[in-house]
Amino acid sequence: MTHLDTRPLSSPSSQAQLLHEAADRATRYLDTLDERPVGVSPEARARLAEFEEPMPSGPSDPAEVLALLDEIGSPAAIASAGGRYFGFVIGGALPVTVAANWLAAAWDQNAAVSTLSPIGAALELTAQRWLLELFGLPAESAAAFVTGDTMANVSALAAARYAVLDRVGWNVERDGLFGAPPVTVVVGDEVHVSVTKALGLLGFGRERVIRVPVDDQGRMQPGPISLPDGPAIICTQVGNVNSGASDDVGEICNWAHEAGAWVHVDGAFGLWAAAAPARAHLVPGVTRADSWATDGHKWLNVPYDCGVVIVRDEAALRGAMSFDAAYLPTLAQREPRLYSPDMSRRARGIEVWAALKALGRSGVAELVDRCCRHAARFAEGLTDAGFEVLNQVELNQVLVSFGTPEQTNQVITAVQAEGTCWCGGTVWQGRTAMRISVSSWATTEDDVERSLAAIVEVARRVKGDDGTAGL
Ligand SMILES: *Cc1c(COP(=O)(O)O)cnc(C)c1O
C-alpha cells in the first residue's frame, strides 16, 4: 500500500510520483465516502494520538509523510465531502474546484499584487465580475476574496465605517474611532454571531447596537427604526443560519437610505438564492443594499477557505483596505491588495472561477434549487413520520423537533452515532431542534431517502415508538 520513494527530493520524478500518489490517495478517499460512516469512529479518533510526537529531529521521506497523513488522517476526517453531511452549513467541493485547487497549489501564487500573479489577478477579476452578474448586483461594485463570510463581514463593515464617517468629515482610517462622531449600528435580533464579532473587531462593540425584534422565521420586523441623527449602519441578513429565512432588504433599504444609513447584507449562503431564478423571490430587494458578504465554501461548493466581500461604492472598500492613501485616483487595474484585509494570500478566486466556468448560470441555479428541493423532501418526510418541522422550509434549512429537548438531543446523538448521515443541533426561538442543512452538490435524491429513513428509524427507536423499550 505504501510506496516508499527513496530517490532524492530534487529528482523531478520523485515530485511527480508524490503528486500522483496524492491524487491516488485522494480519489480513494472520495470513492469510499459512500460506504463509510459520515462521522469519525472512536478508533479513528484515538489514532490521532499518534501525531502527538516530539518535533522530528531530522528529515523523513516525503512519501512516508503522505502515507501517514492518509492512513491516520483520512479516517479521522468528517465525510463532509460526501452527500450525507447536513451539519452546520457546509458545502462539499465540486470535483473541478478540487482539481483547480491542486493545479493552483502547484503554481503557488501570491494573489496580493498583480505583478506577483498575473493569472491570479486576472481570474479573480473575472470571477468577481461573474459573481456580480449572477447575483444581479451593480456592475460598478468592488469585491475581494477573503477567508470566509466572517472576514467578508469585517471587510464590508470596515468599508461602511469608512464611508459613513467620511460623509460627516471624519477619516476613520487616519484618526481612528476615539473622538469620532458616534455611529448607530442596527441589527436584527437573529443576527449571526459572525456579524457581532465583526462589530467588535471594528470597535463598534458587540453589544452597542440597536436590536430589532424578529418574526417567527427570524426576519427583522418591517417598518422604519427611528435612528438618531448622524452616521448609521443597518446590518441585515439573508439566509438565517437556522431557518434559512431572509430579511426584506428592499423594505429596509426604503427607510434606511431615506435616513442616509448604510445597509449591509450578511448573505453567507442566502445570497445564493439570488442566483437561482426559482428562489430569488426569497431575497427581495437584496440588490439594493450597499454591501454584501457571502461564502464560496458553502453553497458554491469550492474548497475551504473562500469568502467574498462586495461593496457597491468602490471607493469605500478601497478607503478601508488600501494601504496607499484613500484619495489616490482609481487605478485602471484593480490591484487585489487595495480591496482586501490581507496582503499575501492564496488566489482563492481561482476555484470560484473554475466552479462558475464549469457550472454556468444554469448550473449554479440548478445546484441551489436542487438543495432546496432536497430540504423540502426532508421536511415532508419528517412531517409524514409524525415529527414537527419548526420552520417554513423554503430554502435549504430544516429544523425538526422530536419532542422534549431531551428527546431531540438523544435523537441527534443517536443519528450521529448511527452514521448514515450527520446532523447537528440548535435552539430555535426557545425550542431544541435538529438542524438539517442541504448545501452540497454531492447530495442525491438517494442520499436524502437513505438519510430520511435512518433519521426516522433512529428517532422511533430512541422514543420507543417501534415496540422496543426505547433508549
Ligand atoms: C456561515 C455563516 C457565517 C460565517 O461564515 P464563515 O464562512 O464561517 O466565516 C455568517 N453568517 C451566516 C448567516 C452564516 O450562515
The ligand as a Gaussian input file, in Angstrom:
#p B3LYP/6-31G(d) Opt

LIG

0 1
 C      -21.748000      30.532000       7.942000
 C      -22.289000      31.874000       8.254000
 C      -21.451000      32.905000       8.692000
 C      -19.974000      32.674000       8.963000
 O      -19.318000      32.308000       7.784000
 P      -17.812000      31.742000       7.803000
 O      -17.567000      31.421000       6.378000
 O      -17.837000      30.534000       8.692000
 O      -16.926000      32.802000       8.327000
 C      -22.008000      34.138000       8.899000
 N      -23.311000      34.373000       8.685000
 C      -24.163000      33.409000       8.278000
 C      -25.607000      33.733000       8.058000
 C      -23.669000      32.123000       8.044000
 O      -24.500000      31.164000       7.639000

